[in-house]
Amino acid sequence: MDITQLILDDHAEQRKMFAQIEQIDRSDTAALAAIWNRLKALLDSHAEAEERFFYPRLMQIGTGGGDADSAADETEDAIEDHNDIRDTGDAVDEHPVGSDGWFEAVNKCNQANSDHMAEEERQGLTDFRRHATLDERHALAVRFAQFEAEHRMGVTPVDKDPKAYVKDHAPA
């Protein structure tokens, strides 16, 4: 088991669920609501798991992957993205399921999440694979998987201050 693969697996599941929503007739509000609620729970628990297990360690060992200048830059940007995903996800629930406003809000959340995943896959995951040992990747994967299993119904989404998060997790 590898935390970077678990993150990629979650990304694939998120992409699949956004695509499912796009393919359901807007009048089937029960199906739309069920898939959205599961997706929202996954988005929130996934972000929280990354913030608890992945990014703190990336801050300790990373140097900047892909087009990122440093692990701190990758992390600060990721926390900003997570806040945007949480906020756009919360905005979905302000509209009746299946309405034009609901689909527009889902699309905004999908855009925020897609942009984040692309950056994270290009930067943070690359950086982590280059610097973490296989044993460490396994140990963090176990904690990550446990957290997501324990919070499969979601977590209470809480935005974080990106600069404070980076400062709190900077190498000593």
Secondary structure as UniProt FT lines:
FT   HELIX           3..23
FT   TURN            26..27
FT   HELIX           29..49
FT   HELIX           50..54
FT   HELIX           55..61
FT   TURN            66..67
FT   HELIX           71..92
FT   TURN            93..94
FT   TURN            97..98
FT   HELIX           100..122
FT   HELIX           124..131
FT   HELIX           134..150
FT   TURN            151..153
FT   HELIX           162..169
//
